[in-house]
């Protein structure tokens, strides 16, 4: 699947290249040329990790073995077996996104990012090291 910049001033890149580059050279965000079809009924009956693997596989088809990458990112890293458990609060159901290693919602995305970058590096034949620099305002946990 090819991705293009939201500013439409550049060429197309495959999904692994889009992950590696992050932003398009013109400063735009990468968007897929089209939204792929997915059997949502079947996908939504899976676990959070199963849903993640299914959705990421169709959006990032140039990155192989997505199920293993998702397991590497999440298995044994959260307080509960369910990656994103829900809890009843009165008449509402709340999604708990604080069960990760830093007690912040960002853990759900940031546990996956190194897996995607490493697999994209391999898929694109890149040998240089990648450094992920993060920062926090200090209000989201450990």
C-alpha positions as CSV (number, residue, x, y, z in Angstrom):
1,X,0.0,0.0,0.0
2,X,1.3,3.4,-0.9
3,X,1.2,6.5,1.3
4,X,1.2,10.2,0.2
5,X,1.6,13.5,2.0
6,X,-1.4,15.4,3.1
7,X,0.2,18.4,1.4
8,X,0.3,16.4,-1.9
9,X,3.6,17.8,-3.0
10,X,5.7,14.7,-2.9
11,X,5.7,11.2,-4.3
12,X,4.4,7.9,-2.9
13,X,6.1,5.7,-0.4
14,X,5.2,2.3,0.9
15,X,3.9,1.7,4.4
16,X,7.3,0.7,5.9
17,X,9.0,3.8,4.4
18,X,6.2,6.0,5.8
19,X,6.8,4.6,9.3
20,X,10.5,5.2,9.0
21,X,10.1,8.8,7.7
22,X,7.4,9.8,10.2
23,X,6.6,13.1,8.4
24,X,6.7,13.5,4.7
25,X,9.5,15.7,3.3
26,X,7.1,18.6,2.7
27,X,6.1,18.5,6.4
28,X,2.7,16.8,5.7
29,X,1.4,13.7,7.4
30,X,1.4,10.4,5.5
31,X,-2.0,9.2,4.4
32,X,-2.8,5.9,2.7
33,X,-3.9,6.2,-1.0
34,X,-7.1,4.5,0.1
35,X,-8.7,3.0,3.3
36,X,-8.4,-0.8,2.9
37,X,-11.4,-3.0,3.6
38,X,-11.5,-5.0,6.8
39,X,-14.1,-7.4,8.2
40,X,-15.0,-5.2,11.1
41,X,-17.5,-7.6,12.6
42,X,-14.9,-10.4,12.8
43,X,-12.1,-7.9,13.9
44,X,-14.1,-6.4,16.8
45,X,-14.7,-9.9,18.3
46,X,-11.0,-10.4,18.9
47,X,-8.9,-9.4,21.8
48,X,-7.3,-5.9,21.9
49,X,-4.0,-7.4,20.7
50,X,-5.8,-9.4,18.0
51,X,-7.6,-6.3,16.8
52,X,-4.3,-4.3,16.8
53,X,-2.6,-7.0,14.7
54,X,-5.5,-7.2,12.2
55,X,-5.9,-3.4,11.8
56,X,-2.1,-2.7,11.6
57,X,-1.7,-5.5,9.1
58,X,-4.1,-4.0,6.6
59,X,-2.8,-0.4,7.1
60,X,0.9,-1.4,7.1
61,X,1.2,-4.4,4.7
62,X,4.9,-3.8,3.9
63,X,5.7,-4.6,7.5
64,X,5.7,-8.4,7.9
65,X,4.7,-10.6,10.9
66,X,2.4,-8.0,12.6
67,X,1.0,-10.6,15.1
68,X,4.5,-11.3,16.4
69,X,5.3,-7.6,16.6
70,X,2.1,-6.9,18.6
71,X,2.9,-9.8,21.0
72,X,6.5,-8.4,21.4
73,X,5.1,-4.9,22.2
74,X,2.3,-5.9,24.6
75,X,2.5,-9.4,26.0
76,X,3.4,-9.3,29.7
77,X,3.9,-5.5,29.7
78,X,0.5,-4.4,31.1
79,X,-1.1,-5.1,34.5
80,X,-3.9,-7.1,33.0
81,X,-4.1,-9.8,30.2
82,X,-6.5,-7.5,28.4
83,X,-4.5,-4.7,26.9
84,X,-7.3,-2.1,27.2
85,X,-9.8,-3.3,29.8
86,X,-13.1,-1.6,30.4
87,X,-14.8,-0.8,33.7
88,X,-18.4,0.0,34.6
89,X,-18.8,3.4,36.2
90,X,-22.4,4.1,37.0
91,X,-24.3,4.0,33.7
92,X,-21.0,4.4,31.7
93,X,-18.3,2.1,30.5
94,X,-14.8,3.5,30.8
95,X,-11.8,2.4,28.8
96,X,-8.8,2.0,31.1
97,X,-5.6,3.1,29.3
98,X,-3.4,3.4,32.4
99,X,-2.4,-0.2,32.9
100,X,0.9,0.1,31.0
101,X,4.5,0.4,32.4
102,X,4.3,4.2,32.9
103,X,0.6,4.3,33.9
104,X,-0.1,6.6,30.9
105,X,-2.4,6.2,27.9
106,X,0.7,6.7,25.7
107,X,2.0,3.3,26.6
108,X,-0.5,1.7,24.2
109,X,1.1,3.5,21.3
110,X,4.6,3.8,22.5
111,X,5.1,0.1,23.2
112,X,4.3,-0.5,19.5
113,X,6.5,2.2,18.0
114,X,9.9,0.5,18.5
115,X,8.5,-2.7,17.0
116,X,7.2,-0.9,13.9
117,X,10.4,1.0,13.4
118,X,12.7,-2.0,13.8
119,X,10.6,-4.1,11.4
120,X,10.4,-1.1,8.9
121,X,14.2,-0.8,9.1
122,X,14.6,-4.4,8.1
123,X,12.0,-4.3,5.4
124,X,13.6,-1.2,3.8
125,X,17.2,-2.5,4.2
126,X,18.2,0.4,6.5
127,X,21.2,-0.3,8.7
128,X,21.6,3.0,10.6
129,X,20.6,3.1,14.3
130,X,17.3,4.9,15.2
131,X,16.9,6.9,18.4
132,X,13.5,7.5,19.8
133,X,13.5,10.6,22.0
134,X,10.5,11.1,24.2
135,X,9.4,13.7,26.7
136,X,6.6,14.2,29.1
137,X,5.0,17.1,30.9
138,X,5.2,15.0,34.0
139,X,1.4,14.9,34.6
140,X,0.8,11.4,33.1
141,X,2.4,9.0,35.6
142,X,5.8,7.6,36.4
